[in-house]
Amino acid sequence: MSGCTTNSKQSYQRGDATCISYTECPNNDDNMNITLCTIEGGQHSWPGATAYEQPTQDIGATEEIWNFFKRFPSRISKEINH
């Protein structure tokens, strides 16, 4: 995480999956948490999926992405819903 060096904490750890959240990063004017999730020994596969490459089931990429978008709805979705 370029420039994110202070105020970090492990926000998730299960098996091979670890997420670290940072609260102080350059150009983070809204003071949002920025989270980096890594998979130890991960291959080129989708975490949480079922595939021949046997991706990790310790975290679900689809669920994590959906959680992100639910937190930050776009302006377009706000206009559609009003």
TIRO-2110 file (N, C-alpha, C; in Angstrom, 1 decimal):
// TIRO-2110
0.8, -1.2, 0.0, N, 1, A
0.0, 0.0, 0.0, CA, 1, A
0.9, 1.2, 0.0, C, 1, A
1.0, 1.8, -1.1, N, 2, A
1.9, 3.0, -1.3, CA, 2, A
1.6, 4.1, -0.3, C, 2, A
2.5, 4.4, 0.6, N, 3, A
2.3, 5.5, 1.5, CA, 3, A
1.5, 5.2, 2.7, C, 3, A
0.8, 4.1, 2.8, N, 4, A
0.0, 3.7, 3.9, CA, 4, A
0.9, 3.0, 4.9, C, 4, A
1.4, 3.8, 5.9, N, 5, A
2.4, 3.2, 6.8, CA, 5, A
2.0, 3.2, 8.2, C, 5, A
1.1, 4.0, 8.6, N, 6, A
0.8, 4.1, 10.0, CA, 6, A
-0.7, 3.8, 10.3, C, 6, A
-1.0, 3.5, 11.5, N, 7, A
-2.3, 3.2, 11.9, CA, 7, A
-2.9, 2.0, 11.1, C, 7, A
-2.2, 0.9, 11.1, N, 8, A
-2.8, -0.2, 10.4, CA, 8, A
-3.1, -1.3, 11.5, C, 8, A
-4.1, -2.1, 11.1, N, 9, A
-4.5, -3.2, 12.0, CA, 9, A
-5.0, -4.4, 11.2, C, 9, A
-4.8, -5.5, 11.7, N, 10, A
-5.3, -6.7, 11.0, CA, 10, A
-6.8, -6.7, 11.3, C, 10, A
-7.6, -6.7, 10.2, N, 11, A
-9.0, -6.6, 10.3, CA, 11, A
-9.7, -8.0, 10.0, C, 11, A
-8.9, -8.9, 9.4, N, 12, A
-9.4, -10.2, 9.1, CA, 12, A
-8.3, -11.2, 9.0, C, 12, A
-8.5, -12.4, 9.5, N, 13, A
-7.5, -13.5, 9.4, CA, 13, A
-8.2, -14.8, 9.5, C, 13, A
-8.1, -15.6, 8.5, N, 14, A
-8.7, -16.9, 8.5, CA, 14, A
-7.9, -17.8, 7.5, C, 14, A
-7.3, -18.8, 8.0, N, 15, A
-6.5, -19.7, 7.2, CA, 15, A
-5.4, -19.0, 6.4, C, 15, A
-5.5, -19.0, 5.1, N, 16, A
-4.5, -18.4, 4.2, CA, 16, A
-4.8, -16.9, 3.9, C, 16, A
-6.0, -16.4, 4.4, N, 17, A
-6.4, -15.0, 4.0, CA, 17, A
-6.2, -14.1, 5.2, C, 17, A
-5.6, -13.0, 4.8, N, 18, A
-5.3, -11.9, 5.8, CA, 18, A
-5.6, -10.6, 5.2, C, 18, A
-6.3, -9.7, 6.0, N, 19, A
-6.6, -8.4, 5.6, CA, 19, A
-6.1, -7.4, 6.6, C, 19, A
-5.5, -6.4, 6.1, N, 20, A
-4.9, -5.3, 6.9, CA, 20, A
-5.6, -4.0, 6.5, C, 20, A
-6.2, -3.3, 7.5, N, 21, A
-6.8, -2.0, 7.2, CA, 21, A
-6.0, -0.9, 7.7, C, 21, A
-5.9, 0.2, 6.8, N, 22, A
-5.1, 1.4, 7.1, CA, 22, A
-6.1, 2.6, 7.2, C, 22, A
-5.8, 3.5, 8.1, N, 23, A
-6.6, 4.7, 8.3, CA, 23, A
-5.9, 5.9, 7.9, C, 23, A
-4.6, 5.9, 7.7, N, 24, A
-3.9, 7.1, 7.3, CA, 24, A
-3.1, 6.8, 6.1, C, 24, A
-3.6, 7.3, 4.9, N, 25, A
-2.9, 7.1, 3.7, CA, 25, A
-2.9, 8.4, 2.9, C, 25, A
-1.9, 8.7, 2.1, N, 26, A
-1.8, 9.9, 1.3, CA, 26, A
-3.1, 10.0, 0.4, C, 26, A
-3.6, 11.2, 0.1, N, 27, A
-4.7, 11.4, -0.7, CA, 27, A
-6.0, 10.8, -0.3, C, 27, A
-6.1, 10.5, 1.0, N, 28, A
-7.3, 9.9, 1.6, CA, 28, A
-8.0, 11.0, 2.3, C, 28, A
-8.6, 12.0, 1.6, N, 29, A
-9.2, 13.1, 2.2, CA, 29, A
-10.4, 12.8, 3.0, C, 29, A
-11.1, 11.7, 2.7, N, 30, A
-12.3, 11.4, 3.4, CA, 30, A
-12.1, 10.5, 4.6, C, 30, A
-10.8, 10.3, 4.9, N, 31, A
-10.4, 9.4, 6.1, CA, 31, A
-11.1, 8.1, 6.1, C, 31, A
-11.2, 7.5, 5.0, N, 32, A
-11.8, 6.1, 4.9, CA, 32, A
-10.7, 5.1, 5.2, C, 32, A
-11.2, 3.9, 5.7, N, 33, A
-10.3, 2.8, 5.8, CA, 33, A
-10.0, 2.3, 4.5, C, 33, A
-8.7, 1.9, 4.3, N, 34, A
-8.3, 1.3, 3.0, CA, 34, A
-7.8, -0.1, 3.4, C, 34, A
-8.3, -1.1, 2.8, N, 35, A
-8.0, -2.5, 3.2, CA, 35, A
-7.3, -3.3, 2.1, C, 35, A
-6.3, -4.0, 2.5, N, 36, A
-5.6, -4.9, 1.5, CA, 36, A
-5.7, -6.3, 2.1, C, 36, A
-6.3, -7.2, 1.2, N, 37, A
-6.4, -8.6, 1.6, CA, 37, A
-5.5, -9.4, 0.7, C, 37, A
-4.8, -10.3, 1.3, N, 38, A
-3.8, -11.2, 0.6, CA, 38, A
-4.1, -12.6, 0.9, C, 38, A
-3.7, -13.5, 0.0, N, 39, A
-3.9, -14.9, 0.1, CA, 39, A
-2.5, -15.5, 0.1, C, 39, A
-2.0, -16.1, 1.2, N, 40, A
-0.7, -16.8, 1.2, CA, 40, A
-0.8, -18.0, 0.3, C, 40, A
0.2, -18.0, -0.7, N, 41, A
0.2, -19.1, -1.6, CA, 41, A
-0.9, -19.1, -2.6, C, 41, A
-1.6, -18.0, -2.7, N, 42, A
-2.7, -17.9, -3.7, CA, 42, A
-2.3, -18.1, -5.1, C, 42, A
-3.1, -18.7, -5.9, N, 43, A
-2.9, -18.8, -7.3, CA, 43, A
-3.7, -17.8, -8.1, C, 43, A
-3.7, -17.9, -9.4, N, 44, A
-4.5, -17.0, -10.2, CA, 44, A
-5.9, -17.6, -10.3, C, 44, A
-6.7, -17.4, -9.2, N, 45, A
-8.0, -17.9, -9.1, CA, 45, A
-8.8, -16.9, -8.3, C, 45, A
-10.1, -17.1, -8.3, N, 46, A
-11.1, -16.3, -7.6, CA, 46, A
-11.3, -16.8, -6.2, C, 46, A
-10.9, -16.1, -5.1, N, 47, A
-11.1, -16.6, -3.8, CA, 47, A
-12.6, -16.8, -3.5, C, 47, A
-12.9, -18.0, -2.9, N, 48, A
-14.3, -18.3, -2.6, CA, 48, A
-15.0, -19.1, -3.7, C, 48, A
-14.5, -19.2, -4.9, N, 49, A
-15.1, -19.9, -6.0, CA, 49, A
-14.8, -21.3, -5.9, C, 49, A
-15.5, -22.1, -6.7, N, 50, A
-15.2, -23.5, -6.8, CA, 50, A
-14.7, -23.7, -8.2, C, 50, A
-13.4, -24.1, -8.3, N, 51, A
-12.8, -24.2, -9.7, CA, 51, A
-11.7, -25.3, -9.6, C, 51, A
-11.3, -25.7, -10.7, N, 52, A
-10.2, -26.7, -10.8, CA, 52, A
-8.9, -26.3, -10.1, C, 52, A
-8.7, -25.0, -10.0, N, 53, A
-7.5, -24.6, -9.4, CA, 53, A
-7.5, -24.6, -7.9, C, 53, A
-8.6, -25.0, -7.3, N, 54, A
-8.9, -25.1, -5.9, CA, 54, A
-8.5, -23.7, -5.2, C, 54, A
-9.3, -22.7, -5.5, N, 55, A
-9.0, -21.4, -4.8, CA, 55, A
-9.4, -21.5, -3.3, C, 55, A
-8.8, -20.6, -2.5, N, 56, A
-9.0, -20.6, -1.1, CA, 56, A
-10.5, -20.4, -0.8, C, 56, A
-11.0, -21.0, 0.2, N, 57, A
-12.3, -20.8, 0.7, CA, 57, A
-12.3, -19.9, 2.0, C, 57, A
-11.1, -19.4, 2.3, N, 58, A
-11.0, -18.7, 3.6, CA, 58, A
-11.5, -17.2, 3.5, C, 58, A
-11.8, -16.8, 2.3, N, 59, A
-12.4, -15.5, 2.1, CA, 59, A
-13.1, -15.5, 0.7, C, 59, A
-14.2, -14.8, 0.6, N, 60, A
-14.9, -14.8, -0.7, CA, 60, A
-14.8, -13.4, -1.4, C, 60, A
-14.1, -13.4, -2.5, N, 61, A
-13.9, -12.2, -3.3, CA, 61, A
-15.2, -11.5, -3.7, C, 61, A
-16.1, -12.3, -4.2, N, 62, A
-17.4, -11.8, -4.6, CA, 62, A
-18.1, -11.0, -3.4, C, 62, A
-18.2, -11.7, -2.3, N, 63, A
-18.8, -11.1, -1.1, CA, 63, A
-18.1, -9.8, -0.7, C, 63, A
-16.8, -9.8, -0.7, N, 64, A
-16.0, -8.6, -0.3, CA, 64, A
-16.2, -7.4, -1.3, C, 64, A
-16.3, -7.7, -2.6, N, 65, A
-16.5, -6.7, -3.5, CA, 65, A
-18.0, -6.1, -3.4, C, 65, A
-18.9, -7.0, -3.2, N, 66, A
-20.3, -6.6, -3.0, CA, 66, A
-20.4, -5.7, -1.7, C, 66, A
-19.8, -6.1, -0.7, N, 67, A
-19.8, -5.3, 0.6, CA, 67, A
-19.2, -3.9, 0.3, C, 67, A
-18.2, -3.8, -0.5, N, 68, A
-17.6, -2.5, -0.8, CA, 68, A
-18.6, -1.6, -1.6, C, 68, A
-19.2, -2.2, -2.6, N, 69, A
-20.1, -1.4, -3.4, CA, 69, A
-21.4, -1.0, -2.6, C, 69, A
-21.8, -1.8, -1.7, N, 70, A
-23.0, -1.5, -0.8, CA, 70, A
-22.6, -0.3, 0.0, C, 70, A
-21.4, -0.1, 0.5, N, 71, A
-21.0, 1.0, 1.3, CA, 71, A
-20.8, 2.3, 0.5, C, 71, A
-20.6, 2.2, -0.8, N, 72, A
-20.3, 3.4, -1.6, CA, 72, A
-21.2, 3.4, -2.8, C, 72, A
-22.5, 3.5, -2.7, N, 73, A
-23.4, 3.5, -3.9, CA, 73, A
-23.0, 4.7, -4.8, C, 73, A
-23.2, 4.4, -6.1, N, 74, A
-22.8, 5.4, -7.1, CA, 74, A
-23.9, 6.5, -7.2, C, 74, A
-23.6, 7.6, -7.7, N, 75, A
-24.5, 8.7, -7.9, CA, 75, A
-25.6, 8.2, -8.9, C, 75, A
-25.3, 7.4, -9.8, N, 76, A
-26.3, 6.9, -10.8, CA, 76, A
-27.3, 6.0, -10.1, C, 76, A
-26.9, 5.1, -9.2, N, 77, A
-27.9, 4.3, -8.5, CA, 77, A
-28.8, 5.1, -7.6, C, 77, A
-28.3, 6.2, -7.1, N, 78, A
-29.1, 7.1, -6.2, CA, 78, A
-30.2, 7.8, -7.1, C, 78, A
-29.8, 8.2, -8.3, N, 79, A
-30.7, 8.8, -9.2, CA, 79, A
-31.8, 7.9, -9.7, C, 79, A
-31.5, 6.6, -9.9, N, 80, A
-32.4, 5.6, -10.4, CA, 80, A
-33.4, 5.3, -9.2, C, 80, A
-33.0, 5.3, -8.0, N, 81, A
-33.8, 4.9, -6.9, CA, 81, A
-34.7, 6.1, -6.4, C, 81, A
-34.5, 7.3, -6.9, N, 82, A
-35.4, 8.4, -6.5, CA, 82, A
-36.3, 8.8, -7.5, C, 82, A
END
